[in-house]
Amino acid sequence: MDKVYITKQEMYDGIEKEAKKLKSGDNGPILTVLLWIWIMWALVFLVIPAFISLVLVVVVYAPFYFVDKKIIKTIKIISIH
């Protein structure tokens, strides 16, 4: 294999050249729109169902909380006497 010698200045110039290629300002709006679409997609399919599930769990288990509270209160009264 042949050895390739490069100076420090040539390396810096190559890095700067590649960095300038990556700093294209034209990609900003497209990436922003794609990011917002992704956020809305996640909101629809992740956050909203999670919130609905939380509400359903509270609605389903709330009556049992009061029943358990009544039973525990009765047990405490019985154990005192």
TIPA-423473 format. One line per 3 residues: number of its first residue (from 1); their letters; for each residue y, z, x of N, C-alpha, C. Coordinates in Angstrom, 3 decimals, padded with zeros to 6 digits. Layout:
TIPA-423473
NUM	A	Y:Z:X:Y:Z:X:Y:Z:X | ...
//
This chain:
TIPA-423473
1	MDK	-001.176:000.000:000.834:000.000:000.000:000.000:001.241:000.000:000.880 | 002.217:-000.763:000.495:003.451:-000.837:001.270:004.359:000.334:000.922 | 005.071:000.818:001.899:006.036:001.896:001.661:007.381:001.272:001.323
4	VYI	008.059:001.886:000.365:009.378:001.410:-000.036:010.379:002.491:000.338 | 011.383:002.091:001.091:012.420:003.034:001.502:013.660:002.783:000.669 | 014.221:003.846:000.138:015.419:003.750:-000.691:016.393:004.817:-000.220
7	TKQ	017.641:004.456:-000.184:018.638:005.440:000.249:019.011:006.333:-000.922 | 019.636:007.424:-000.579:020.062:008.375:-001.605:021.092:007.721:-002.533 | 021.994:006.939:-001.974:023.031:006.292:-002.775:022.419:005.273:-003.735
10	EMY	021.435:004.521:-003.275:020.766:003.558:-004.159:020.060:004.274:-005.302 | 019.459:005.420:-005.000:018.787:006.198:-006.045:019.803:006.681:-007.080 | 020.950:007.223:-006.626:021.982:007.686:-007.550:022.532:006.545:-008.395
13	DGI	022.741:005.378:-007.752:023.246:004.226:-008.494:022.253:003.785:-009.571 | 020.966:003.804:-009.235:019.945:003.428:-010.218:019.887:004.398:-011.380 | 020.027:005.689:-011.091:020.013:006.703:-012.152:021.230:006.533:-013.059
16	EKE	022.397:006.293:-012.460:023.612:006.097:-013.264:023.488:004.857:-014.145 | 022.905:003.805:-013.585:022.735:002.562:-014.347:021.823:002.795:-015.557 | 020.740:003.504:-015.356:019.829:003.802:-016.464:020.485:004.733:-017.484
19	AKK	021.281:005.677:-017.007:021.969:006.605:-017.914:022.970:005.858:-018.785 | 023.649:004.868:-018.213:024.609:004.092:-019.010:023.900:003.281:-020.084 | 022.679:002.808:-019.791:021.906:002.076:-020.797:021.538:002.988:-021.966
22	LKS	021.251:004.252:-021.667:020.836:005.189:-022.716:022.000:005.679:-023.564 | 023.228:005.573:-023.061:024.397:006.091:-023.783:024.980:005.039:-024.715 | 024.154:004.426:-025.489:024.642:003.450:-026.450:025.114:004.173:-027.696
25	GDN	026.377:004.003:-028.043:026.954:004.689:-029.196:026.602:004.038:-030.515 | 025.980:002.871:-030.479:025.656:002.157:-031.714:024.498:002.792:-032.470 | 023.687:003.606:-031.805:022.514:004.185:-032.447:022.853:005.415:-033.281
28	GPI	024.009:005.983:-033.134:024.362:007.236:-033.793:024.228:007.223:-035.298 | 024.890:006.292:-036.003:024.812:006.302:-037.473:023.396:006.094:-038.002 | 022.634:005.246:-037.356:021.267:004.980:-037.827:020.415:006.235:-037.674
31	LTV	020.527:006.896:-036.530:019.747:008.109:-036.323:020.185:009.220:-037.270 | 021.484:009.285:-037.546:021.977:010.296:-038.480:021.433:010.063:-039.883 | 021.420:008.830:-040.312:020.885:008.500:-041.641:019.393:008.823:-041.699
34	LLW	018.650:008.470:-040.650:017.217:008.770:-040.629:016.967:010.273:-040.639 | 017.799:011.019:-039.938:017.665:012.480:-039.930:017.918:013.058:-041.318 | 018.943:012.564:-042.005:019.234:013.064:-043.352:018.123:012.698:-044.330
37	IWI	017.565:011.509:-044.186:016.437:011.121:-045.050:015.263:012.060:-044.815 | 014.996:012.372:-043.538:013.899:013.286:-043.211:014.150:014.676:-043.786 | 015.392:015.157:-043.705:015.725:016.486:-044.242:015.543:016.504:-045.762
40	MWA	015.995:015.481:-046.457:015.839:015.427:-047.917:014.361:015.347:-048.291 | 013.596:014.563:-047.548:012.156:014.440:-047.782:011.492:015.802:-047.636 | 011.856:016.525:-046.563:011.292:017.855:-046.344:011.724:018.809:-047.441
43	LVF	012.967:018.692:-047.886:013.456:019.554:-048.959:012.659:019.332:-050.232 | 012.415:018.091:-050.564:011.699:017.769:-051.798:010.246:018.228:-051.733 | 009.585:018.007:-050.599:008.154:018.252:-050.532:007.767:019.585:-049.902
46	LVI	008.702:020.314:-049.325:008.355:021.593:-048.708:009.111:022.766:-049.319 | 010.415:022.687:-049.354:011.233:023.833:-049.776:011.136:024.052:-051.281 | 011.296:023.007:-052.052:011.283:023.162:-053.514:009.920:023.659:-054.014
49	PAF	008.784:023.102:-053.581:007.497:023.660:-054.019:007.288:025.108:-053.551 | 007.773:025.441:-052.370:007.639:026.822:-051.898:008.424:027.763:-052.795 | 009.629:027.373:-053.190:010.440:028.206:-054.074:009.784:028.332:-055.447
52	ISL	009.263:027.235:-055.976:008.591:027.275:-057.283:007.358:028.174:-057.210 | 006.609:028.094:-056.121:005.433:028.958:-055.958:005.833:030.422:-055.904 | 006.909:030.728:-055.215:007.391:032.105:-055.143:007.773:032.626:-056.520
55	VLV	008.470:031.829:-057.289:008.859:032.232:-058.645:007.621:032.440:-059.511 | 006.645:031.549:-059.403:005.418:031.696:-060.193:004.657:032.965:-059.824 | 004.587:033.274:-058.530:003.902:034.495:-058.103:004.601:035.722:-058.673
58	VVV	005.915:035.741:-058.633:006.662:036.884:-059.169:006.449:036.997:-060.677 | 006.486:035.883:-061.384:006.319:035.905:-062.839:004.911:036.349:-063.217 | 003.913:035.896:-062.483:002.528:036.239:-062.809:002.223:037.692:-062.470
61	YAP	002.726:038.188:-061.340:002.371:039.525:-060.891:003.297:040.629:-061.390 | 004.442:040.301:-061.951:005.381:041.323:-062.428:004.761:042.227:-063.501 | 004.073:041.703:-064.503:003.474:042.602:-065.498:002.460:043.569:-064.889
64	FYF	001.697:043.112:-063.907:000.703:043.981:-063.279:001.364:045.109:-062.490 | 002.553:044.861:-061.958:003.282:045.909:-061.242:003.576:047.069:-062.197 | 004.074:046.737:-063.376:004.412:047.797:-064.325:003.159:048.506:-064.848
67	VDK	002.069:047.766:-065.040:000.810:048.381:-065.476:000.305:049.333:-064.401 | 000.323:048.898:-063.141:-000.122:049.759:-062.042:000.759:050.998:-061.916 | 002.048:050.819:-062.113:002.971:051.953:-062.039:002.630:052.984:-063.116
70	KII	002.321:052.503:-064.299:001.964:053.394:-065.407:000.650:054.120:-065.099 | -000.334:053.399:-064.551:-001.629:054.010:-064.217:-001.454:055.057:-063.131 | -000.688:054.744:-062.096:-000.475:055.704:-061.008:000.256:056.940:-061.523
73	KTI	001.220:056.734:-062.417:001.946:057.867:-062.994:000.989:058.753:-063.794 | 000.082:058.142:-064.549:-000.900:058.889:-065.331:-001.847:059.662:-064.416 | -002.283:059.032:-063.338:-003.182:059.696:-062.390:-002.495:060.894:-061.741
76	KII	-001.236:060.750:-061.389:-000.483:061.853:-060.801:-000.337:063.025:-061.797 | -000.097:062.701:-063.076:000.044:063.754:-064.081:-001.297:064.479:-064.257 | -002.384:063.726:-064.299:-003.708:064.327:-064.458:-004.054:065.189:-063.253
79	SIH	-003.721:064.718:-062.035:-004.071:065.492:-060.848:-003.229:066.760:-060.722 | -002.067:066.796:-061.311:-001.226:068.005:-061.249:-001.828:069.075:-062.144 | -002.365:068.709:-063.299:-002.925:069.697:-064.237:-004.273:070.059:-063.808
//
